Amino acid sequence: MIATPQRTEGYVDVGPGRVWYESTGSGRRTVLLLHGGPGGNSEDLTPLMELAAAGYRVVRFDQLGSWRSDKPDDPSLWNVPRFVAEVETVRQSLDLGRVHLLGQSWGAVLALEYALHHQTNLMSLTLASGAASIAECVAGMDAWREELPAETRATLARHEATRDYVHPDYLAAMDVLYRRHLCRVWPYPEPLAAAVAHMAGPVYGTMWGPNEFTCTGTLRSWDRTDRLGEIVVPTLITVGEFDEVRPSCAETMHRGIVGSRLEVFAGCAHAVHCEQPERYRAVVREFLDSIESGPAERADIEVPA
């Protein structure tokens, strides 16, 4: 009989509030998951919790301001450095040791930023559907928009000119983009549907904007392209063929991070881990196993000054 992996949940105090977490599995081999958004939640990452069956401890958490976690009414908290500190507090509080860090979408931005500050705490880094530059990300999204029918583009432009982001015609036009580039499985897989239903508007609006294809928030100027060479831990980069964060963004990270591995998932959009969950888990597991089967310790990692 195969034992059911140990599961616990609870809260970690990160200073301005508490964040909810779930841990499945046990042992020293730990995968820490960072969800998208900003202001998303970890529900769409639940398919990756099944890595516990392969002998990993897998931890997910809802970032501060998101679904099950506390929601302080303080927009000054929604910034990259504080979220980096939050990740480190979770790692230390749960005694996770050196982790395999996997971030998806905004979580990949956060994971990359965390690696630039705390790389010695990592066994590996997986950047899923992310970018090293928000400007490059937005340019790619604009390129996808240009492939829409002229009438759909006109509808988007008309309502964006007046900032009417909730008009039914605008939402219908935006849905065309979502079904092409957010998730190409319809209806959305249950984990993704649950995550979308519980988005945290204040965090999302402050840092990103009114929707996926309109970035007006504080993240707009974020760019770490010139620091990619500082990443020296084993790195896996994944992206969907039709990802809203265009594959060119993944290619930029792949070129900048020496020795990184790039995996493009044909036929998928942004939610690769929900669109092809079994294959996605297999790719991630193979990557993690390849690291765990190497030297027992990676204390020789030297982080560039």
N, C-alpha and C positions, 0 to 999 in steps of 0.2 A: 504494500500500500504506500502511495506517495503522500508524504505529509504536506498539509496545507501550510504555506509560508506564514510565518508570524506576522500579524498586523496590529499596529497601534496608531492612535491618532491623539492629537492634543493641540496645545497652543505654546508658542514661543514668544516671550516678551522681547520686542525689538526696540524698545524705548518709547516711541510715540504711541505704541499700541501693541496688540498681540496679533500674531499671524497663525492661522490654522495649518496644521501639517498632517500628513498621513505617511506612515512608514510600513513597508511590506518586505518581508524577508529578514535575514540576519547575517552577521558575519562582517568581515573587514572590507569586502568588495562592495563599495557603495556607489550608487548612481544618484546624483542630485538633479532634479528636473526644475527648469525655470520656464514658466508659462509666458504666453504672448500677451499682447495688449498694446501699450500699457493699460492696466485696468481690466485685463482679462482674468482668467482663473485657471486652475490646474485640471479642470474636469476633462478637457479634450486630451490630456496627457495620460488618462487612465489606461489606454491600451499598452503603454510602456511599463506600467506597474507589473505586467506579466513577466518582465525580465527577472523578477524574484524567483520564478520557477527554474531559472538557469543558474541559481546560486548567488544572486546579487541582492543586496539590500537596496531597495529603491524608495526614494523619498520625494514627495511632491509637496508643495505648499502654495496657498493663495497669498500673494504679496499684499502688503498693507494697503488698505483701501478697497480690496477686492472681496468678492462674495462672502466666504465664511470668516474672513478676518475682520479686525476692527477697521472702522471707517472714520478716521479723524477728519473734522471739517477744517482742514488747513492746507490750502493749495501749495504752500511753500515746501511741503513734504514730498511733492511729486517731482523729484529730480534724480538724475542718474547717480550721483555720489551717495545719496541716502539709500537708494535701492542696493547699491553695491555693499554698503555697510550692513544692510539687512540680510543679504545672502551670507555674509561672513558670520553674523550673529547666529543665524540658523545652523550653520555648519558647526560652530563651536558649541552651541547649546545642546545640540543633539549628539555631540561627540562623534562626528562622522569621519574624522581623520582626513586623509587625502582622498578626494572624491573624483569620480568620473562626472564631469559637469556637462549637462545637455540643456541647451536653451533653444526654444523655438520662437521664431519671429522676433518680437521685442525681447523675448527671453534670450535670443542669440546675441542681440546687442548687449544686453546685461551680462551675459556670460563672457563675451569678449572683453568688456570693460573690467569685469571681475578678474579675468586672467591677467590683464595688464597691471593689476594692483596686488594680486594674491596668487601668482602662478605657482609658487612652491607648495600650495595646498591642493594642487591638481595632479591627478594621475593621467587624465586626458580631457579633451575638450571636443564637444560635438556642437556644431553651429548649424541649426536646422532652419532653412528658409529665412536667413538673415542677411545682413549687409554690414559693411564696414563704414559706409557713408550713407546718411539719410538723403543727401542730395542725389547720389547715384540711384538710390532706391526710388525716389520720387520721379526721376527722369525715366526710369524703366516703367513705372506705373503709367506715366503720361504716354509712353510709347504704346502700351496696351490699349489705352483709351483711343488712340488714333486708329486702331483697327476696328473700332465699333462702327456700325452703320451711321451715316451722316445724320440721320434724324435723331438717333440716340445721343450722339455727341452734342447736337444742338440743344436737346432737352437738358442735358447736364449743364452746359454753358449758361443757358437761360436762367436756371434756378440758382446756380452758383453766383451769378452776377448780383443777385439780390440776397444771397445767403439764406435762401429758403431750402434748407436741407431736409425738410420733412414733408415737402409737397408730394402727394401720391405719385405724380408723374416722374418726379425726380427719383423717388425710391424705387420705382419700377425700372428706370433706366440703370440705376446703380445695381439692381439685382442682376442685370445682364452681366455686368462685370464680375459680380461675386460668383455667379455660376460658372463663369469661364476661368476665373483666376483665384478665387478663394477656395472653393471645393467643387470638384466636377462630379461628385456623387450626389444625387438628389433622390429622395429628401436627404438632408444632411445626416451623417451617422450620429447616433444618439449622443456620444460624448461631445461632439462638436456642437450639436444643437443645444445641449445643456449649457455649454460654455458661453455661447452667444447669448442665450437667454438671461445670463447673469452677469453681463458686462457691467463694469463700474464706470459710469459716465463721467464723473468728475475727474478721475485720473486720466481716462482716455482723452477727454476733451482738452485737458491742460497740456498733456505731453504730446499728443498726436493731432487730433482734430475731430471734425464731425463724422467722418467715415474713413474707410480704409484707403480710398483713393484721393483724399483731400487732407494734406498735412499742413496744418496751420499752427501747430503747437511748439513747445520749447525744444523738442527733439530735432527740429528742422536743421539746426546747425551742427549736430553731432557728426563727427568724422574722425575715424581712427585709421584711415587707409595708410598713413605714413608711419604707423606703429606696428603694422602686422608682422614685420620682421622680428619683433620682440617675442613673439609666441614660439616657444620651443617644445612644448609638450605635444604628444601625439594628437593630431586634430583631424576629425572627420567633418566634412562639409556636405550637407544634403540639400537638395532643392527639387521642386517639381518642374517638369518641362514647361508648364503654363503658369508657373508660380507668379502671384502678384508682385512678389519681390523677385524681379526678373533673374533668370539664371546667370546673366552677366555679372550680377552682384556676387554670386557664389564664385564665379571664375576669378573675380578680383581678389577675394579672400584666399582662394586656392593659390594664386600666383604669389601673394604676399607672405603666406605662411609656408615656410620651407618644409617639404616632406609631408604636407597635408594630403588627405585623400578626398576626392570629390566624387559624389554619387548623385547622378541626375535620374529622377524617377519619371520614366516616360508616361505620358497620359495624365499626370497628376498636376494639381494646382498647389495652393499654399498649405493645405492641410494633409500633406503626404502621409503623416503618421496615422490619420484616420481614414484616408482614401485607400491605402494599401497597408493596413496595420501589420499583417503577418510578414510581408516582405520587408517592411521598414524595421520591425523588431529583429529580423534575421540579419539585416545589414549592420544594425547597431550592435547586436550581440557578437557577430563575427569580429567587429572592430574592437570591442571591449575584451573579448577572449584573447585576441592577438596580443594585447598589452599585458593582460594578466598572466599569459603563458611565457612572458619574457622574464627579465631579471626580477627577482623578488622585491627589490627595492630600487627606486629611481632617485636616490638621494644625490645623484650626480648632476641633476638638472642645474644649469647655471643660467640665471635670468640676466639678460643684458642690463647694464647700468643705465 
